[in-house]
């Protein structure tokens, strides 16, 4: 459920008019709902309340400091994949011992940064990374707590670009190599193996792949116990999907019930890394219609938001529902919604049924809260959008719109 509703034909975010926000702050504009963020986090986190767990929000989904602070205040930890995300999480007030560090390419300075902060653990993805973490920790006089990202070779049944748990993916270690990694980690002087980690993909619409991966992890856990390793954490990653169109992903309660049943009686603390399921449907992208254009083969709606603002349709062919901000009741027609960027791949929707819109009117692109702003760019020297967080009848600018001066500030 989300808090974006039309009232008397005009779209509101909670108690704030989207048309008023666009008039005050301009477009393109990202708008997020506090009530939706809170509701989604509580629904997910409470699904695992019957067992020890830590919900580590995936910072890459939406890394705005205001959103990180909001979630941290509700008890969330953070899943990070870079030194920059660690910096953001700490700045947002997240306790370091609630942070897990994933990702295949951690640089030495990022490892030092994380060890200095005192994060909960590194999710290690290769043997060379393990050696490097050991070397950095030893030089600092510290011991690094690690888990290994185990690649269970499970098909997550999602888009290949966001599938991460199959043999052909760059992530993690296979089962056989993982045993070698734990054996080596046990003997390294500056490493303490404390967990197991797995993340099979994003936008999963069934719990079956999760449970298949969990079965393999639990079989592997028995082998680690036989090696006298004290494994305390099971990190099951994230990836639970959301409805963009007609998808029907499982509710977190269904996911939580299945996982907690499988782990009942085991001395493991569960770590989860949700991102999209928390913020995806908590945000919209607002765009203004610049022009409409008819050709013999296509009807185009040209808006001021582009692939640099929301790349998912161009990159993945992803569906985002698009509606008028002010409902007109006009006839519906088949259109492509495109942006101003000089690429044929610059589109927000293709062959979409949309009510006739006119110059100067506004469109709302839904389900834009995850992997929207965080994947945006300055391509074509376009300033990135402003971001607004609505809480009831209050709207706060949580990121100012970039200026041309911002774009060249670091150039010499």
C-alpha positions, -999 to 999 in steps of 0.1 A, spaced: 0 0 0 11 35 -7 -1 71 1 -4 85 -34 -40 91 -42 -61 113 -64 -85 137 -45 -111 154 -67 -91 144 -97 -58 158 -85 -29 137 -72 -18 141 -36 11 126 -17 -4 121 17 -19 156 23 2 175 -2 -8 184 -37 17 172 -63 7 200 -86 16 225 -59 50 208 -53 58 210 -90 48 246 -92 70 255 -62 100 232 -69 99 226 -107 103 194 -126 116 167 -130 109 161 -93 112 131 -70 86 129 -43 86 104 -14 60 96 12 71 92 48 40 72 58 46 47 30 83 43 40 73 37 76 46 13 67 68 -8 44 96 -10 68 74 -20 97 56 -46 75 89 -62 65 107 -60 98 78 -73 118 75 -104 96 106 -117 113 98 -107 149 97 -142 162 134 -147 158 166 -127 163 172 -106 132 185 -74 119 170 -56 89 198 -39 70 182 -16 45 200 -17 11 215 18 7 219 15 -31 181 15 -36 178 51 -23 206 67 -4 192 101 5 204 110 40 169 120 51 156 85 42 185 68 58 179 88 90 142 80 89 149 42 87 177 43 112 153 59 136 131 29 132 160 5 141 172 -3 106 208 -14 100 224 -8 65 237 -29 37 264 -10 19 286 -16 -12 310 13 -11 330 36 11 306 64 0 276 44 12 294 38 45 300 75 49 263 82 42 252 56 67 274 68 95 264 104 88 228 94 90 234 81 125 234 44 118 254 25 145 285 9 128 277 -25 144 245 -25 123 263 -22 90 272 -51 67 296 -44 38 288 -63 5 302 -59 -30 328 -76 -52 353 -47 -54 363 -33 -20 394 -11 -22 420 -11 5 411 24 17 374 14 19 383 -17 40 403 6 63 374 30 65 351 1 75 375 -14 101 380 21 116 342 25 119 338 -10 135 312 -24 111 294 -57 119 310 -77 92 323 -79 56 304 -101 31 335 -114 13 331 -123 -24 365 -137 -35 397 -154 -21 418 -124 -31 394 -101 -12 398 -122 19 436 -120 17 434 -82 13 410 -77 42 434 -98 64 464 -78 53 447 -45 60 433 -56 93 466 -70 104 484 -38 95 458 -19 116 461 -42 146 425 -53 142 405 -85 135 379 -83 107 347 -102 111 336 -118 78 310 -139 62 313 -153 27 288 -147 0 279 -181 -11 266 -185 -47 240 -213 -45 234 -214 -83 197 -207 -79 176 -192 -107 158 -162 -92 135 -160 -122 141 -123 -127 157 -100 -152 192 -112 -161 208 -79 -152 196 -82 -116 201 -119 -112 231 -124 -89 230 -160 -76 238 -182 -106 271 -197 -117 275 -172 -145 272 -142 -123 302 -122 -109 290 -124 -73 302 -147 -45 319 -181 -43 305 -214 -53 298 -240 -26 331 -259 -31 353 -228 -31 334 -215 -1 346 -244 20 382 -236 10 376 -199 19 362 -207 54 391 -231 60 416 -204 50 397 -177 70 399 -199 101 437 -198 99 443 -162 90 455 -141 120 433 -110 114 401 -127 102 372 -140 123 346 -159 102 312 -153 119 285 -156 92 272 -169 59 258 -147 32 237 -152 1 219 -128 -23 204 -144 -54 188 -114 -72 164 -85 -72 127 -81 -79 118 -117 -70 81 -124 -72 81 -159 -56 96 -172 -23 106 -205 -40 141 -193 -51 147 -179 -16 138 -212 0 159 -232 -25 189 -211 -16 182 -213 21 181 -251 19 215 -251 3 229 -227 29 216 -248 58 233 -279 43 265 -259 41 260 -247 76 263 -283 88 297 -286 71 309 -254 88 298 -268 122 319 -299 114 349 -275 110 343 -261 145 335 -227 132 313 -205 153 288 -192 127 265 -166 143 248 -148 114 229 -160 83 226 -131 58 198 -140 34 202 -108 14 173 -89 -2 155 -91 -35 118 -94 -25 98 -78 -54 72 -51 -56 42 -47 -80 52 -24 -108 24 -36 -131 7 -70 -127 33 -87 -106 20 -104 -75 50 -108 -52 45 -125 -18 37 -103 12 66 -100 37 46 -120 62 45 -150 39 83 -147 33 89 -142 70 68 -173 80 86 -195 56 121 -184 66 115 -184 103 100 -219 101 131 -232 83 155 -216 109 135 -226 140 158 -238 167 190 -228 150 215 -205 169 216 -180 141 208 -144 139 191 -136 106 202 -106 86 181 -93 57 189 -66 31 156 -52 17 158 -22 -5 132 -20 -33 104 -35 -11 109 -6 13 113 24 -10 102 13 -44 65 23 -41 72 51 -17 83 75 -44 72 90 -77 89 110 -104 69 141 -116 75 153 -151 60 181 -172 48 176 -208 70 197 -231 55 187 -264 32 162 -281 42 149 -315 24 128 -341 41 108 -368 26 84 -393 37 55 -371 39 68 -336 24 93 -311 49 108 -287 46 126 -254 79 144 -248 84 152 -211 112 170 -192 122 138 -174 146 115 -192 168 84 -190 193 103 -169 166 108 -143 151 73 -144 172 48 -164 153 16 -155 130 16 -186 159 21 -209 183 -2 -191 159 -31 -182 128 -24 -203 111 -19 -170 75 -10 -166 65 21 -145 29 31 -143 23 66 -156 -7 87 -149 -19 123 -152 -13 144 -121 -46 162 -129 -71 138 -143 -87 152 -175 -112 125 -185 -99 128 -221 -98 99 -245 -71 73 -241 -46 67 -268 -14 47 -275 18 67 -270 55 66 -263 65 87 -233 100 100 -241 126 125 -228 148 152 -243 180 131 -244 197 126 -277 193 88 -276 166 66 -291 168 46 -259 155 76 -239 120 66 -230 99 62 -199 72 41 -216 66 26 -250 32 17 -266 14 29 -234 -23 36 -231 -25 71 -217 -52 98 -216 -45 126 -240 -22 152 -224 -13 187 -234 16 210 -232 24 221 -196 4 193 -179 21 170 -154 26 132 -154 35 110 -124 58 81 -129 51 56 -101 73 30 -83 103 54 -87 115 54 -51 141 26 -57 169 28 -82 155 61 -95 176 90 -82 205 67 -71 210 56 -107 205 90 -122 233 109 -140 242 142 -156 242 129 -192 237 157 -217 248 180 -189 214 178 -173 212 188 -136 198 160 -114 163 164 -100 153 178 -66 140 154 -40 110 161 -17 100 141 14 63 145 24 51 138 60 14 145 64 9 181 52 46 190 54 69 188 24 107 191 29 133 195 3 158 167 11 180 174 -20 182 207 -38 181 206 -76 215 208 -91 226 239 -108 249 243 -138 275 256 -114 273 223 -95 279 204 -126 313 221 -134 324 228 -98 351 200 -98 363 206 -133 396 224 -141 
